[in-house]
């Protein structure tokens, strides 16, 4: 039986506001957590089902897990009222950690050169977050930056009052964006990121003296945020062959282990067929549903049908 389905009981170490309606909650855990994983917290009697929260940080030396949550309903409001020393019950960790481990190893093996700060990957690493999706990015940044040092964060909010100061989490290389321009650059975070992509492109002349825009340095993106943002990002990725993008999906769920199928997302499935003369390979695309809790939460962005 999966040990993660057993309830852990802990005590709140910290539960403080870090921006408008946004809180940082810390508590002890017997289990180790990896980036992109999540846990499920008991908020009964406000909600019957446990609520899933991504792991925003994990202190392995002290066995302290952190989550960042935003008040959006009765369950998160119940959490915001928790005091230091009060009990908290949860299940976890959940999530397919093998995916992010393989991606990390791929990035490290693709390293280009070594300098005084560490290995620099051939691929430019971008962490792109919108709204409360920033919770999924913080731990991932710390984890990746132990091996790779050329990581940049793009973080967008609707207004300055919701912005989390990432310097307090040890993240300095950040481009902040807000819809109304009250903090950082004005505009959607995907639009500001697209401007960055254009700067990285190289213009060359062909034999007809025409300018051709060619994709330059490879870019690897990890992104979490609203579906509308991810859909916009998916279009950008499709138009730029040098970009590889992984999304960290969030869905309401019940079991956390893929049994109830309550958190499924529609994904592309390709069928390969060989014609009668066994020369031409045809790919027929259909779709299938995958569970965010078991198959994810990390997916290739081109795999997801939004």
N, C-alpha and C positions, 0 to 999 in steps of 0.2 A: 504493500500500500504506500502511496505517496506520502512521505512524512510532512509535506507542506500543508496537508489538509487538516492537521491538528492545530488547535488554537494555542497561540502563545499569549501569555498574560504578562504585561509589563507596566511600568510607571512612566508618566510623562516627566521628562527632564526639562523640556523647554517648549513653550507654545506662545510665540510672540508675533505681533504684526510686523510685516516688512514692507508693505505698501497697502493701498486702499483695498480692504476686504481680502487681503492676502496674508497668509500666516506660514511660519516655519515651525513645524512640530518635530520634536526629537524624543526618542525613547529607546530603551535597550532591546536587543534582539539576540536570541541564541544562535540564529542562522546567519550565514554570510550572504551579502547581497552584491550583485554585479550591476553595472550600468544597464539601462533599458529594462531591468526587471521591475516588478511591481508587487505590492502586497494588498491585502483586503482587510479593511478595518471595520469592526463591529460598531455601528452607531445606533443600535437598538436602545430605546423604543421608538426613536424618530423614524428609522427605516428598518424594515424586516430583513432585507438583503444587505450583505456586507458591501462596502463601497471600495472600489479599486483606486489606488493611488500609486503613481510612479515613484521610484526611489530617487530622491534628489541628491542624496549623499549617504556615504556609509563610512564610519570610522572603524576600521578593522581592529585597531589596537584596543579600543574601548567598547567595541561591539555596540555602537550607537548608530541607529538608522534615522535618517531625516526625510521628511516629506514636505513639499510646499503645496498648499492648497488654497483655493479661492472660494469664498462663500457664494454659493449659487442656489442653495436650498436648505431644507431642514437638517439633512445629514451633516453638511459642512458647517452649518451654524452650531450644531451640537458639538462638533469637534472644537470650534473656536472658543467654546465656553469651558473647555478642559483646563484645569489648573495643574501647576507643577505638583507632582506627587500623587495625582489621581491615577486610577487604573485605566489601562487601555488594552483591548483584546484584538488580535489580528491573526491572519493566516499569511503564509508566504515564506520564502520568495516564490514568485511565479514568473513565467516567461522563458522563451527559448534562448538561453544564454549562449548556445553553441554558434548561433548566427553571428553575434557581435564579436565573439572570440575569433572566428574565421576571418571576418572583415578586418579586424585589427591586425592579425598576422599578415594578411595580404598587404595592408598599408605599410607595415614595417619591412616586409621583404622587398617592397618597391622603393625603399629609401635611396636617396640619391647621394648624399654626402654628409659628412660629420663635421660639426663645428663646436665651439666652446660650450654651446648650450645643449647639444645632443644631436640626434639624427634628424635630418630634414627630409621629408618625404618628397618624391617627385610630384606627387599629387597634392595640390593645395587643399587643405581641409577646411570646410566651412560648416559651422553649426548654426542652423537657422531656426529661430523659435518665434512663435506668435502667441501672445497672451500667456495663459497659464501653461502653455507648452514649454516654457522656460524651465519648468521643474524637471523635465526629462533630459535637459541639455547639460546641467551643471555637473552632475556626477560623471557623465560621459566625457566632458571636457577634461576634468581632473585625471580620469583614467587614461585617456589617449595622450595627454600632454606628458605623461611619465616616459613615453617612448618617442613622441613626435612633437616638434616645437613650432611648426608653422600652421597654427590653428587660429582661425578668425571666427568671431561670433557676430551674427546679425540677429538683433532682438527687437521685435516690434510690439507696440501696445497701441490702444486707441487714444490714450491720454497719459500725460505725465504722472497723474496720481496713481496709476496702476504699475508703473515701472519699478522693477526690483533692481536695486543697486548691486550689480554683479561683482564689483570690487570687493564687497564684503565676503564674497565666496572665492576670492583669489583669482578672478577672471578680469583681465585688464584690456585685452585686445578686442573691444566690442564696438560695433556700430549700432547705436540706438536709433530707432525710428518711432514716430508716433503719427497717427492719422491726421492730427490737427497741428503738428509741428511744435507742440508744447515741450518736447524733449527730443534732442538729437535732430535727425533729418526728418523733414515732412514727407509723408507718403506711406504706402504699404511696404512692408519689409521685403516682399518679393520684388517690388519695383526697384527699390534701392539696391538690392542684390544684383538685379539685372544690369544696372549701371556699372557695377563692379566687374561683371562678366565681360561687358563691352570693353572695359579698360584693359582686360587681359588678352584681348584678341590682337592679332597681327594683321596689318594690311600689306599685301604684296601685289606687285604688278605681274601680269602674265605677258605672253609674247604679243598680245594685241594691245598692250599698254592699258589694260583695264584693271581696276583695283578689285582684288578678290579678298574677302574677309575669311581668314582661316582660323579654325579653333587652335588655341595655343596650349598653355599649360593645363594638364588634366586637373579636374576639380572633383573632389569627393564631398558630398553633402550629407549631413544627418539633420533631419528636420522633424519638428513636432509643433502642431498648432491646429487651428480650425481647419475643417475639411475644405472650405473655400480657398484658404491660403495654399493648402497642399495641392489642390487641383490647379491653381495658377502656377505653382512651382513645377508641376508635372509638364505643363505646356512649355515652360522655359527649358526644361531638361530635354524634351523631345526635339527642340530646335538647336541644341548644342551637343554635338557628338562627344565633346571633351568632358562632359559632366556625367558623373555617376552619382545617383542619389538614393538614399535610404530614408524611409519615413518611419517614425515611431507612432503607431496608431493608438488611439484611445477610444474605447467603446464601453458602454454599460455591460456588465457581465454578472454572472451568478456563481458558477462553480470555480472558475480559474484554471481548470485543467482540460478543457475542451470537450467535456461530456454533454453539457446542456445545449451547446451550440447557440447560446444567446448573444455572442459577440462576433458573429461571423461577418466577414467582408467579402465582397465580390472581387475575384482576381482572374487574371488571364490564364488560360490553359491552352497550350499548343499541342496539337497532334501532328505527328510526322508520318507521312505516307510516301511510299515509293511506287511510282507508276509501273505499268506493265513491262517496260523494257529495262526496269531496275536502274535507270540512270537519273531520272529527274525526281528530286525530293520535294514534296509539297508539304507546306505547313498550314494546317487548318486551325484557326484560333476559335476557341469557345471560351467558356468560363467555368469556374468552380468557386465554392465558398470555403474560405479558410478561417479558422478561429484566431482571433487576436491574442487570446491568452496562451494558447498552446503553440501555434505556428509562428506567432509574432512575439512581442509587438513590433519587431523590426521587419519591414518589407522593402523590396526594391520598388521604387515609386512607379516604374513602368509596369509592374505586376498588378497594381491596384486599379480597379475600375471605380472611379468616384461618381 
